[in-house]
Amino acid sequence: MAQYMKGKVIALAGPRKASDMAKLVEKMGGTPVLRPAQGTVFLDDEALRESITAWVSEPPAWNVFTTGIGFEAIMAAAEQMEVSDRLLEIIEGTPIAARGYKTVNALKKHGLVPVVRDDDGSTAGLIRSFESHDLTEKRVMLQLHGESAPKLVSWLQERGAEIVQILPYKHIPPEEQDLELLMNEIIEGKVDAVAFTSAPQFRFLSEFARSQGKFEELVQAFSGKVTAAAVGKVTAQGLREEGIEVKVVPEEERMGSMMVELGRYFAGASISS
């Protein structure tokens, strides 16, 4: 494999498959450093069961799904509660909106087809596709992964919808010392790039930077020497909404694709300079 990352230090913010990504960085001549900016992610079983009970007892006018893994978690929990058939019946009889191809594929496995879906894998794309539908005083069941989606929630509220959020997963913040190390390395230019594999990773980092009065320095670092890489459009959008310039986003939402694209970015930057 070409040594596109020779002399580059790459911070890996995601805990999942970090060792695999580190090997890719090394193969391309770079130095990987593991800097987890995301703590434990676990299934919030009790909250999920309560949400499903409410869903079945008071069906919504719309169902909005934003992640495939979240939808699968809902169906698995409904199966355990012995209400999966009733839940599927409700979802089938209700208009569905979906963001992302993984979500659409998960729905398809259960014979479900969304009437609204994004045009580019992002929340903004989902909103664009939703524009023509009247949501005034409509009860909308909104499935999120494990964090809020302020842009989507705000838009739904502006359209007059009554939102009921379902968050199957819960994110536990990482250790502050890990966030402090990563923040300082970015601001001081000790890393050449940071690879983000989910939006919560940057959210935790930005919240910590704000608490330390260093958020603007963080933004400036990503506008200069440090390259922000995102595994996909949803992750990239989370960074961009915070004012971060994301320079690397692969077409295929895969961690390996992100590292290959990052290597190509460095190679192109080297040639242009």
Backbone bond lengths (Angstrom), bond angles and torsions (degrees), N, CA, C in turn:
res aa  C-N    CA-C-N  psi(-1)  N-CA   C-N-CA  omega(-1)  CA-C   N-CA-C  phi
1 M - - - 1.459 - - 1.527 109.67 -
2 A 1.353 116.26 136.57 1.461 121.31 -177.70 1.522 111.52 -58.37
3 Q 1.331 115.80 144.73 1.471 121.90 -176.81 1.532 111.52 -84.84
4 Y 1.339 115.57 55.42 1.463 120.80 -176.43 1.530 113.16 -64.71
5 M 1.339 116.63 -25.27 1.463 119.87 -175.82 1.532 112.90 -103.11
6 K 1.308 116.35 16.26 1.461 119.75 -177.10 1.532 110.47 -56.24
7 G 1.323 115.24 126.20 1.455 121.17 179.51 1.515 114.67 82.55
8 K 1.335 117.70 1.32 1.461 121.49 -177.99 1.536 111.58 -99.60
9 V 1.329 115.53 142.55 1.462 121.98 176.12 1.530 107.49 -107.03
10 I 1.322 116.25 122.02 1.463 121.76 -175.52 1.521 110.12 -114.49
11 A 1.321 117.11 118.82 1.465 121.58 176.74 1.522 109.20 -86.93
12 L 1.320 116.49 128.57 1.464 122.20 -179.82 1.522 108.38 -103.84
13 A 1.349 115.97 110.29 1.466 120.65 -172.86 1.520 113.59 -85.75
14 G 1.329 116.66 -13.95 1.463 119.66 -176.52 1.512 113.13 -97.60
15 P 1.332 117.64 137.04 1.465 120.39 178.72 1.526 113.39 -75.67
16 R 1.353 116.64 -28.12 1.461 120.31 -177.35 1.525 110.68 -76.21
17 K 1.332 115.46 131.11 1.470 123.16 176.39 1.521 113.02 55.42
18 A 1.329 116.22 27.01 1.471 119.81 -179.80 1.524 110.98 -61.71
19 S 1.325 117.00 -37.74 1.460 119.91 -178.47 1.532 111.08 -66.30
20 D 1.334 116.48 -36.57 1.468 120.29 178.07 1.528 110.53 -66.44
21 M 1.322 115.92 -42.79 1.466 119.45 178.78 1.524 110.89 -66.49
22 A 1.337 116.05 -36.65 1.465 120.05 179.31 1.528 110.50 -61.67
23 K 1.327 117.21 -39.11 1.462 121.17 178.72 1.533 111.13 -64.09
24 L 1.333 115.88 -38.75 1.464 119.92 178.29 1.524 111.17 -64.32
25 V 1.334 115.33 -42.35 1.465 120.43 178.49 1.528 109.75 -60.10
26 E 1.332 116.16 -45.63 1.471 120.74 -178.98 1.530 111.41 -64.07
27 K 1.344 116.71 -38.67 1.464 120.27 178.96 1.525 111.66 -63.40
28 M 1.339 115.32 -28.72 1.462 119.36 179.27 1.529 111.84 -93.50
29 G 1.352 115.43 11.93 1.463 120.11 173.84 1.504 115.90 88.62
30 G 1.347 117.47 2.54 1.455 120.68 -177.68 1.521 113.21 -92.04
31 T 1.333 114.63 174.78 1.463 121.41 177.61 1.523 108.72 -114.78
32 P 1.341 117.68 111.83 1.461 119.52 179.11 1.524 111.31 -85.35
33 V 1.322 116.61 143.06 1.462 121.51 172.48 1.527 107.17 -128.80
34 L 1.312 116.67 129.52 1.465 121.47 -178.24 1.518 109.03 -84.71
35 R 1.325 116.34 117.86 1.464 122.48 -177.92 1.529 108.93 -133.47
36 P 1.342 117.31 74.62 1.470 120.42 -176.41 1.529 112.46 -59.88
37 A 1.328 114.80 120.63 1.462 120.37 178.53 1.524 110.31 -109.66
38 Q 1.310 115.16 15.54 1.463 120.96 -179.62 1.513 108.37 -139.87
39 G 1.319 116.00 129.30 1.454 119.73 179.82 1.513 111.07 -84.74
40 T 1.299 115.45 -153.85 1.456 121.76 -177.99 1.525 111.51 -67.53
41 V 1.322 116.36 140.61 1.456 122.55 172.55 1.526 106.56 -116.62
42 F 1.329 116.79 121.64 1.460 117.82 -178.85 1.521 110.91 -137.41
43 L 1.312 114.94 158.41 1.458 121.89 179.68 1.522 109.27 -71.76
44 D 1.322 116.24 121.65 1.468 121.38 178.66 1.522 107.44 -88.08
45 D 1.330 115.84 80.63 1.457 122.42 -168.48 1.527 112.79 -62.16
46 E 1.313 117.43 -44.52 1.469 120.55 -176.45 1.532 111.22 -63.77
47 A 1.330 115.88 -46.92 1.463 119.90 179.92 1.527 110.72 -64.10
48 L 1.332 116.25 -37.69 1.462 120.53 -179.40 1.527 110.67 -64.69
49 R 1.327 116.91 -43.13 1.469 120.58 179.32 1.530 111.14 -62.49
50 E 1.319 116.11 -40.78 1.464 120.09 178.87 1.526 110.51 -63.40
51 S 1.336 115.63 -40.11 1.465 120.23 -179.76 1.519 111.47 -66.01
52 I 1.328 116.66 -41.24 1.467 120.89 179.88 1.525 110.69 -65.61
53 T 1.324 116.64 -40.52 1.470 120.88 178.05 1.528 110.62 -59.31
54 A 1.338 115.85 -44.35 1.465 120.61 178.92 1.524 110.62 -66.55
55 W 1.332 116.39 -38.46 1.458 123.02 -179.70 1.531 110.75 -59.65
56 V 1.333 115.07 -45.91 1.465 120.56 -177.34 1.529 111.38 -72.41
57 S 1.324 116.92 -38.14 1.469 120.26 -176.95 1.523 112.65 -76.39
58 E 1.331 117.02 -28.43 1.462 121.22 179.63 1.533 109.25 -136.93
59 P 1.325 117.74 81.11 1.463 121.76 -176.47 1.535 112.09 -58.80
60 P 1.325 116.00 142.10 1.469 120.51 -179.34 1.524 112.04 -83.96
61 A 1.330 115.38 174.79 1.466 121.02 176.26 1.530 110.42 -88.93
62 W 1.349 116.28 -23.38 1.466 122.81 178.44 1.517 109.42 -140.68
63 N 1.327 115.57 147.28 1.466 121.85 170.50 1.523 107.93 -117.94
64 V 1.334 116.38 126.25 1.460 120.83 -179.84 1.527 108.75 -118.94
65 F 1.322 116.85 120.33 1.463 121.77 -178.83 1.526 109.08 -114.19
66 T 1.333 115.90 134.40 1.473 119.47 -176.10 1.526 114.06 -117.10
67 T 1.335 118.56 -11.79 1.470 120.41 175.96 1.527 110.04 -143.53
68 G 1.331 115.40 142.53 1.452 119.91 177.50 1.515 112.63 -66.46
69 I 1.337 116.49 -42.04 1.462 120.49 -178.44 1.536 110.88 -65.45
70 G 1.329 116.06 -33.31 1.459 119.91 177.73 1.518 111.18 -67.95
71 F 1.336 116.38 -42.37 1.469 119.83 178.02 1.525 110.64 -63.15
72 E 1.328 116.87 -42.92 1.468 120.02 179.54 1.533 111.34 -62.95
73 A 1.334 116.65 -37.53 1.465 120.55 178.11 1.528 110.37 -63.84
74 I 1.325 116.38 -39.18 1.462 120.97 178.44 1.524 110.47 -63.02
75 M 1.330 116.77 -45.91 1.462 119.97 -178.00 1.522 111.79 -67.44
76 A 1.344 116.68 -36.81 1.474 120.09 178.33 1.519 110.52 -64.85
77 A 1.328 116.54 -41.65 1.466 120.41 179.20 1.521 110.77 -67.23
78 A 1.342 116.90 -40.02 1.463 121.15 178.74 1.526 111.09 -63.21
79 E 1.340 115.05 -35.66 1.472 119.83 177.51 1.526 110.50 -63.30
80 Q 1.324 116.42 -44.27 1.464 121.18 178.76 1.531 111.52 -63.74
81 M 1.321 115.60 -33.28 1.469 121.22 179.99 1.527 111.64 -83.23
82 E 1.347 116.06 -4.72 1.461 123.22 -179.52 1.526 112.27 62.68
83 V 1.336 115.61 36.40 1.466 120.05 177.13 1.536 110.49 -126.98
84 S 1.334 117.23 14.51 1.459 120.13 -175.35 1.530 112.29 -63.15
85 D 1.344 117.11 -39.47 1.464 120.12 179.93 1.524 110.57 -63.47
86 R 1.336 115.71 -42.98 1.465 119.87 179.96 1.528 110.47 -67.15
87 L 1.326 117.06 -40.17 1.464 120.39 -179.92 1.523 110.82 -64.83
88 L 1.329 116.57 -43.65 1.469 120.33 178.20 1.528 110.65 -62.16
89 E 1.317 116.11 -39.19 1.465 120.95 178.64 1.533 110.41 -60.77
90 I 1.348 115.94 -41.99 1.468 121.16 179.17 1.534 110.54 -65.72
91 I 1.339 115.81 -45.64 1.467 119.81 -178.42 1.524 111.01 -64.92
92 E 1.345 116.47 -40.50 1.472 120.95 179.46 1.522 111.71 -62.38
93 G 1.326 116.18 -33.42 1.458 120.55 -177.40 1.517 113.77 -90.57
94 T 1.320 116.56 8.91 1.465 121.63 -176.54 1.525 109.26 -127.69
95 P 1.335 118.36 140.58 1.468 119.93 176.28 1.534 111.22 -57.15
96 I 1.334 115.79 138.35 1.466 122.05 -177.59 1.521 109.83 -116.31
97 A 1.321 115.34 137.17 1.463 121.73 171.12 1.522 107.23 -119.18
98 A 1.330 117.17 141.35 1.458 120.08 -176.60 1.518 110.95 -141.30
99 R 1.341 114.97 143.88 1.469 121.21 176.06 1.526 109.39 -115.16
100 G 1.321 117.07 126.87 1.458 121.54 173.71 1.520 113.71 93.32
101 Y 1.335 115.64 144.03 1.459 120.42 -177.52 1.525 112.54 -67.27
102 K 1.346 117.36 -30.99 1.463 120.00 178.59 1.523 110.37 -65.74
103 T 1.316 116.16 -37.75 1.468 120.78 177.97 1.525 110.02 -66.31
104 V 1.325 116.32 -45.35 1.469 120.88 179.87 1.525 110.61 -61.41
105 N 1.327 117.15 -41.20 1.469 120.87 178.69 1.522 111.69 -65.25
106 A 1.343 117.12 -39.24 1.465 120.59 178.63 1.526 110.61 -64.68
107 L 1.318 116.52 -40.27 1.466 120.97 177.82 1.530 110.60 -64.88
108 K 1.327 115.60 -41.09 1.463 121.56 -177.71 1.525 111.86 -59.65
109 K 1.335 116.12 -35.23 1.471 120.34 179.57 1.522 111.60 -60.43
110 H 1.314 116.25 -24.39 1.471 121.15 179.92 1.525 111.57 -105.36
111 G 1.341 115.85 15.07 1.452 120.33 177.92 1.510 114.52 74.29
112 L 1.326 117.42 21.43 1.459 122.01 -176.81 1.532 110.40 -105.08
113 V 1.326 115.58 135.51 1.463 121.06 -179.01 1.525 109.11 -126.37
114 P 1.331 118.56 123.12 1.468 120.52 -179.86 1.525 111.93 -72.25
115 V 1.322 115.62 145.11 1.464 119.86 174.96 1.527 109.42 -91.21
116 V 1.329 115.75 -17.87 1.462 121.09 175.55 1.511 108.16 -129.68
117 R 1.330 116.95 130.00 1.455 120.26 173.90 1.521 109.22 -146.99
118 D 1.321 115.83 156.63 1.456 121.01 -178.80 1.530 110.62 -63.60
119 D 1.324 114.83 161.71 1.464 118.98 177.24 1.525 112.06 -104.42
120 D 1.349 116.69 -1.35 1.468 118.04 -177.67 1.532 113.72 -150.18
121 G 1.334 118.47 13.76 1.452 121.00 177.99 1.516 115.12 83.20
122 S 1.336 116.95 6.81 1.469 119.59 -176.07 1.526 111.69 -115.95
123 T 1.335 115.18 166.03 1.459 120.58 174.93 1.520 110.55 -63.78
124 A 1.341 116.08 -40.14 1.463 120.25 178.30 1.528 110.63 -60.16
125 G 1.334 116.66 -39.06 1.457 120.93 178.06 1.514 112.08 -65.65
126 L 1.340 116.54 -37.53 1.459 120.83 177.72 1.529 110.33 -64.95
127 I 1.325 116.22 -42.99 1.467 121.19 179.02 1.526 110.67 -61.69
128 R 1.336 116.61 -43.45 1.463 119.95 178.65 1.530 111.55 -57.73
129 S 1.322 116.22 -41.75 1.463 120.72 -178.01 1.527 112.42 -74.05
130 F 1.320 115.36 -19.07 1.461 121.81 -177.62 1.532 112.27 -87.29
131 E 1.335 116.89 -15.01 1.463 122.61 -169.63 1.531 114.29 -52.49
132 S 1.317 117.50 -37.75 1.464 120.42 -172.99 1.525 114.33 -79.47
133 H 1.334 117.69 -3.91 1.464 120.97 -175.82 1.527 111.26 -99.65
134 D 1.327 115.22 137.96 1.463 121.67 178.93 1.528 109.50 -83.41
135 L 1.317 116.49 118.87 1.465 121.26 -178.80 1.530 112.05 -112.90
136 T 1.307 116.59 9.98 1.463 120.76 -177.52 1.523 111.49 -57.99
137 E 1.341 115.11 121.28 1.466 123.25 178.91 1.526 112.73 57.71
138 K 1.324 116.06 23.39 1.469 120.05 177.04 1.537 109.23 -92.92
139 R 1.319 115.42 136.89 1.468 121.11 177.45 1.528 108.06 -81.26
140 V 1.321 116.64 120.16 1.468 122.16 -176.11 1.520 110.26 -116.38
141 M 1.332 115.77 120.67 1.460 121.08 174.91 1.525 107.37 -87.64
142 L 1.330 116.66 115.40 1.464 122.03 -174.77 1.524 110.28 -112.43
143 Q 1.342 116.02 111.60 1.464 120.73 178.19 1.515 109.95 -91.41
144 L 1.327 115.87 122.90 1.456 122.87 175.96 1.521 108.67 -115.50
145 H 1.320 116.30 170.58 1.473 118.52 -176.03 1.516 112.30 -80.61
146 G 1.288 117.87 -46.35 1.459 120.35 -178.13 1.513 110.45 176.16
147 E 1.325 115.05 16.98 1.455 121.44 179.85 1.511 108.64 -150.54
148 S 1.318 116.33 162.51 1.449 120.12 -179.33 1.531 109.79 -72.62
149 A 1.323 115.36 161.05 1.467 121.82 175.45 1.524 106.13 -128.46
150 P 1.329 117.58 77.78 1.467 121.39 -171.85 1.516 114.92 -55.20
151 K 1.338 117.42 -38.57 1.462 120.18 -178.22 1.526 110.91 -65.22
152 L 1.327 116.74 -46.07 1.462 121.23 -179.16 1.522 110.78 -69.31
153 V 1.328 116.61 -43.98 1.467 120.97 179.69 1.527 110.26 -61.27
154 S 1.324 116.63 -44.86 1.464 121.44 179.79 1.532 111.06 -61.06
155 W 1.335 115.94 -42.63 1.461 119.95 179.93 1.523 111.09 -64.47
156 L 1.323 117.60 -44.04 1.462 121.50 179.14 1.528 110.91 -62.10
157 Q 1.323 116.12 -40.64 1.461 119.98 178.34 1.523 111.49 -64.75
158 E 1.328 116.11 -40.90 1.469 120.73 178.10 1.523 111.46 -62.43
159 R 1.333 115.82 -29.33 1.466 120.73 179.11 1.525 112.12 -83.55
160 G 1.340 116.45 0.70 1.458 120.99 176.10 1.513 115.35 87.13
161 A 1.332 117.28 14.00 1.468 120.64 -179.08 1.525 112.01 -79.46
162 E 1.327 115.08 151.16 1.467 121.85 171.44 1.527 106.54 -98.14
163 I 1.321 117.48 113.99 1.463 121.42 -170.99 1.523 112.01 -99.28
164 V 1.324 115.03 132.46 1.460 121.82 171.91 1.531 106.06 -120.44
165 Q 1.320 116.49 113.31 1.460 120.44 -176.14 1.533 111.81 -90.75
166 I 1.330 115.26 139.70 1.464 122.13 173.42 1.515 107.83 -121.27
167 L 1.325 116.11 119.94 1.462 121.38 179.89 1.529 108.31 -119.84
168 P 1.342 117.24 90.94 1.470 120.04 -177.47 1.525 113.67 -60.18
169 Y 1.334 116.36 -31.18 1.456 119.73 -175.91 1.521 111.20 -114.52
170 K 1.315 115.27 152.25 1.459 121.02 178.42 1.526 108.99 -122.44
171 H 1.338 115.81 133.76 1.460 121.55 178.23 1.524 109.89 -97.30
172 I 1.327 116.37 128.22 1.460 122.16 175.11 1.531 107.76 -98.96
173 P 1.331 117.85 127.24 1.468 120.02 -177.09 1.529 112.25 -58.46
174 P 1.328 117.46 150.73 1.469 121.40 176.80 1.524 109.88 -75.84
175 E 1.316 116.00 175.62 1.463 120.64 177.71 1.526 110.04 -67.71
176 E 1.329 115.98 138.59 1.468 119.99 -179.09 1.525 111.73 -60.91
177 Q 1.325 116.95 -33.49 1.460 119.46 -179.13 1.525 111.14 -65.16
178 D 1.341 116.89 -32.10 1.469 120.46 176.96 1.529 110.56 -69.78
179 L 1.335 115.91 -41.48 1.461 120.06 178.70 1.524 111.12 -66.40
180 E 1.328 116.24 -39.06 1.468 120.27 -179.94 1.526 110.87 -64.19
181 L 1.327 116.03 -42.07 1.465 120.17 179.38 1.516 110.62 -61.71
182 L 1.333 116.64 -48.40 1.460 120.82 -178.84 1.528 110.28 -64.09
183 M 1.316 117.48 -45.05 1.464 121.09 -179.59 1.531 111.08 -57.85
184 N 1.319 116.32 -47.28 1.467 119.97 -178.33 1.521 111.87 -66.11
185 E 1.330 117.04 -38.55 1.469 120.21 178.97 1.530 111.01 -64.41
186 I 1.336 116.37 -36.34 1.459 120.02 178.70 1.527 109.79 -69.05
187 I 1.317 116.10 -50.71 1.472 120.79 -177.15 1.531 111.36 -61.86
188 E 1.331 116.09 -38.54 1.467 120.47 -177.97 1.526 112.75 -85.43
189 G 1.328 116.98 -1.02 1.465 120.70 177.59 1.515 113.98 70.46
190 K 1.334 116.51 27.82 1.466 119.93 -179.63 1.525 112.15 -82.88
191 V 1.333 116.28 -11.28 1.468 120.48 173.93 1.526 107.34 -121.09
192 D 1.326 115.67 150.39 1.462 120.25 -179.36 1.524 112.03 -92.94
193 A 1.327 115.59 -23.07 1.466 119.25 179.59 1.517 109.35 -156.47
194 V 1.339 114.80 155.80 1.466 121.25 172.88 1.517 106.90 -125.66
195 A 1.334 116.04 127.39 1.462 121.34 179.61 1.525 109.22 -100.54
196 F 1.324 116.03 115.61 1.463 122.43 -179.89 1.524 109.80 -102.95
197 T 1.336 116.57 131.82 1.460 120.13 -179.53 1.525 113.02 -110.64
198 S 1.336 117.50 1.44 1.462 120.96 174.05 1.526 108.98 -161.14
199 A 1.330 116.26 153.90 1.462 120.88 -179.43 1.534 113.09 -63.80
200 P 1.358 119.20 -36.43 1.468 118.54 179.92 1.528 113.80 -59.24
201 Q 1.326 117.49 -28.66 1.466 119.84 179.72 1.525 110.45 -59.14
202 F 1.324 116.44 -46.37 1.463 117.79 179.27 1.520 110.98 -74.14
203 R 1.322 117.49 -32.88 1.469 119.71 179.11 1.524 110.37 -59.92
204 F 1.328 117.30 -45.66 1.464 120.60 178.87 1.526 110.40 -63.58
205 L 1.337 116.04 -41.15 1.464 120.57 -179.48 1.530 110.73 -65.37
206 S 1.327 117.03 -44.13 1.468 120.58 -177.93 1.523 111.31 -68.06
207 E 1.337 116.80 -38.04 1.459 119.82 178.45 1.525 110.98 -63.85
208 F 1.335 115.61 -39.66 1.461 119.02 178.47 1.527 110.34 -67.56
209 A 1.334 116.89 -42.95 1.464 120.74 179.87 1.529 110.76 -60.62
210 R 1.317 116.55 -39.84 1.471 120.07 178.06 1.524 110.56 -63.92
211 S 1.334 115.84 -41.03 1.470 119.17 -179.28 1.524 111.79 -64.56
212 Q 1.336 116.08 -22.64 1.466 121.12 179.96 1.536 111.89 -99.54
213 G 1.325 116.07 2.62 1.463 120.14 -178.90 1.520 113.81 69.18
214 K 1.351 116.95 27.52 1.465 120.04 -175.32 1.532 113.08 -123.34
215 F 1.325 116.44 17.11 1.463 118.26 -176.54 1.521 112.06 -63.65
216 E 1.337 117.38 -43.65 1.464 120.11 -179.33 1.527 111.49 -62.45
217 E 1.320 116.35 -35.66 1.468 119.87 176.97 1.522 110.36 -65.17
218 L 1.330 115.52 -36.08 1.462 120.97 178.86 1.527 110.03 -64.78
219 V 1.326 116.35 -46.48 1.465 121.34 179.17 1.530 110.45 -60.87
220 Q 1.316 116.42 -44.00 1.470 121.14 -179.59 1.527 111.73 -62.54
221 A 1.333 116.35 -38.00 1.472 120.19 -179.93 1.523 110.82 -62.49
222 F 1.360 116.63 -39.89 1.459 120.22 179.25 1.523 112.22 -74.15
223 S 1.325 116.76 -15.87 1.462 120.34 175.81 1.531 110.93 -87.26
224 G 1.331 115.00 -9.81 1.457 120.03 -177.85 1.506 113.60 -115.02
225 K 1.334 116.42 -111.61 1.464 121.86 -171.69 1.531 114.09 -71.55
226 V 1.327 117.30 -31.97 1.467 120.49 -172.19 1.528 111.22 -91.21
227 T 1.322 115.83 129.77 1.461 121.91 -179.46 1.522 110.90 -95.82
228 A 1.335 116.10 128.74 1.467 121.36 175.13 1.520 108.75 -93.13
229 A 1.336 116.48 126.20 1.466 122.25 176.56 1.523 108.35 -117.84
230 A 1.319 117.28 137.26 1.462 122.28 179.76 1.517 109.87 -124.02
231 V 1.324 116.85 142.53 1.462 120.93 -175.21 1.523 112.65 -69.66
232 G 1.331 116.98 -24.02 1.460 120.05 -178.77 1.516 111.53 -162.61
233 K 1.332 116.08 -178.91 1.462 121.58 -173.36 1.525 112.59 -67.76
234 V 1.328 117.65 -36.23 1.464 120.11 -179.34 1.526 110.18 -66.54
235 T 1.331 116.22 -44.83 1.466 120.30 177.30 1.519 110.41 -62.58
236 A 1.329 116.10 -43.60 1.466 120.71 179.98 1.518 111.29 -61.29
237 Q 1.331 116.20 -40.32 1.456 119.89 -179.11 1.530 110.76 -63.60
238 G 1.339 116.51 -38.28 1.454 119.84 178.38 1.518 111.94 -59.72
239 L 1.334 116.99 -37.99 1.463 121.23 178.03 1.530 110.98 -72.65
240 R 1.317 115.80 -43.57 1.466 119.64 -176.76 1.521 111.85 -64.72
241 E 1.321 116.81 -33.09 1.461 119.90 177.87 1.525 111.36 -65.06
242 E 1.324 116.02 -19.39 1.471 120.97 177.46 1.527 111.78 -96.19
243 G 1.335 116.24 5.36 1.455 120.11 177.71 1.514 114.84 88.72
244 I 1.338 116.92 14.02 1.460 121.14 -179.23 1.533 110.56 -89.82
245 E 1.321 116.38 132.75 1.452 121.69 175.22 1.531 108.91 -80.85
246 V 1.317 116.45 113.07 1.466 121.43 -179.86 1.526 107.96 -98.01
247 K 1.310 116.38 114.55 1.461 120.90 -172.92 1.528 113.75 -95.47
248 V 1.335 116.66 -17.74 1.466 119.31 -177.11 1.527 110.05 -131.58
249 V 1.333 116.62 116.59 1.474 123.25 174.90 1.529 106.89 -141.01
250 P 1.325 119.16 112.41 1.463 120.44 -177.85 1.529 112.06 -71.12
251 E 1.320 117.07 152.78 1.463 121.09 175.95 1.521 110.27 -65.01
252 E 1.325 115.76 -41.48 1.463 121.35 178.82 1.523 108.80 -93.15
253 E 1.320 117.11 122.57 1.467 120.86 -175.81 1.529 110.78 -76.58
254 R 1.319 115.14 78.86 1.459 122.46 178.83 1.526 108.23 -138.85
255 M 1.339 115.52 145.33 1.463 119.23 -179.24 1.528 111.36 -62.92
256 G 1.335 115.45 -41.51 1.458 119.06 178.80 1.518 111.47 -62.77
257 S 1.337 116.20 -40.00 1.471 120.55 179.02 1.518 110.77 -63.24
258 M 1.340 115.96 -37.45 1.460 119.65 178.78 1.523 111.11 -63.05
259 M 1.325 117.54 -42.94 1.458 120.41 -178.59 1.528 111.35 -67.87
260 V 1.330 116.65 -38.95 1.468 120.68 177.33 1.527 109.88 -63.59
261 E 1.343 116.00 -43.64 1.467 120.80 179.75 1.528 111.07 -64.96
262 L 1.332 116.16 -36.55 1.465 120.41 178.15 1.533 109.71 -65.11
263 G 1.318 116.19 -41.16 1.459 120.06 177.45 1.523 111.09 -61.17
264 R 1.318 116.32 -43.23 1.475 120.80 178.94 1.526 110.64 -64.20
265 Y 1.327 115.55 -36.04 1.472 119.68 178.90 1.532 110.32 -62.36
266 F 1.335 115.33 -46.41 1.461 119.15 178.64 1.532 111.69 -63.71
267 A 1.334 115.45 -38.34 1.470 118.84 178.88 1.516 110.74 -64.23
268 G 1.333 116.63 -42.14 1.455 120.06 178.64 1.513 112.84 -66.63
269 A 1.337 116.26 -37.79 1.461 121.13 178.90 1.524 110.10 -65.57
270 S 1.348 115.02 -36.52 1.459 119.84 -179.22 1.522 111.23 -67.54
271 I 1.343 115.60 -39.20 1.469 120.35 -179.10 1.524 110.37 -69.33
272 S 1.364 115.60 -41.44 1.466 119.37 -176.99 1.517 112.58 -69.77
273 S 1.358 115.50 -24.63 1.475 118.44 -179.92 1.535 111.26 -87.79
